[in-house]
Amino acid sequence: MNDESRVPFRLRDHIGVISGLLLGSVAFLFVVALAILGDEPALTLLVVIVVGIALIALGTRIRG
């Protein structure tokens, strides 16, 4: 494969994924901060998020 056939990485092609990761990280850190401050609904939401992500990761491992 030569250099002309490679598609270069362009930021504008991936801006949705990058912005989603950044905004999701900010929201997650905000919920973590609320949970640390003692907000019980934030702690519940944090547990649901972590368990959900763990189940998705485990499900893909079992399936794949």
C-alpha positions in Angstrom: 0.0 0.0 0.0 1.6 3.3 -1.0 1.2 6.7 0.6 -1.3 8.0 -2.0 -3.9 5.3 -1.1 -3.9 6.1 2.6 -6.7 8.3 3.8 -5.2 11.0 6.1 -6.7 11.7 9.5 -8.8 14.8 9.3 -10.1 16.4 12.4 -13.4 17.5 10.7 -14.1 13.9 9.8 -14.1 12.9 13.5 -15.3 16.1 15.2 -18.5 14.4 16.4 -16.7 11.6 18.1 -14.2 13.9 19.7 -16.7 16.4 20.9 -18.9 13.6 22.2 -16.0 12.2 24.2 -15.1 15.6 25.6 -18.6 16.6 26.5 -19.3 13.2 28.0 -16.2 13.4 30.1 -17.1 16.8 31.4 -20.6 15.5 32.3 -19.2 12.4 33.9 -16.7 14.4 36.0 -19.6 16.7 37.1 -21.6 13.7 38.3 -18.5 12.4 40.1 -18.0 15.7 41.8 -21.6 15.8 42.9 -21.3 12.2 44.2 -18.2 13.1 46.2 -20.0 16.1 47.7 -22.6 13.7 49.0 -25.5 14.0 46.6 -27.2 10.6 46.7 -29.0 10.7 43.3 -25.7 11.6 41.7 -24.1 8.5 43.4 -27.0 6.4 42.1 -26.6 7.7 38.6 -22.8 7.1 38.8 -23.4 3.5 39.8 -25.9 3.0 37.0 -23.4 4.4 34.5 -20.5 2.3 35.7 -22.6 -0.9 35.8 -24.0 -0.2 32.4 -20.6 0.3 30.8 -19.3 -2.8 32.5 -22.2 -4.8 31.2 -21.7 -3.5 27.7 -17.9 -4.4 27.9 -18.7 -7.8 29.3 -21.3 -8.5 26.7 -19.0 -7.7 23.8 -16.3 -9.9 25.3 -18.8 -12.8 25.6 -20.2 -12.3 22.1 -16.8 -11.6 20.4 
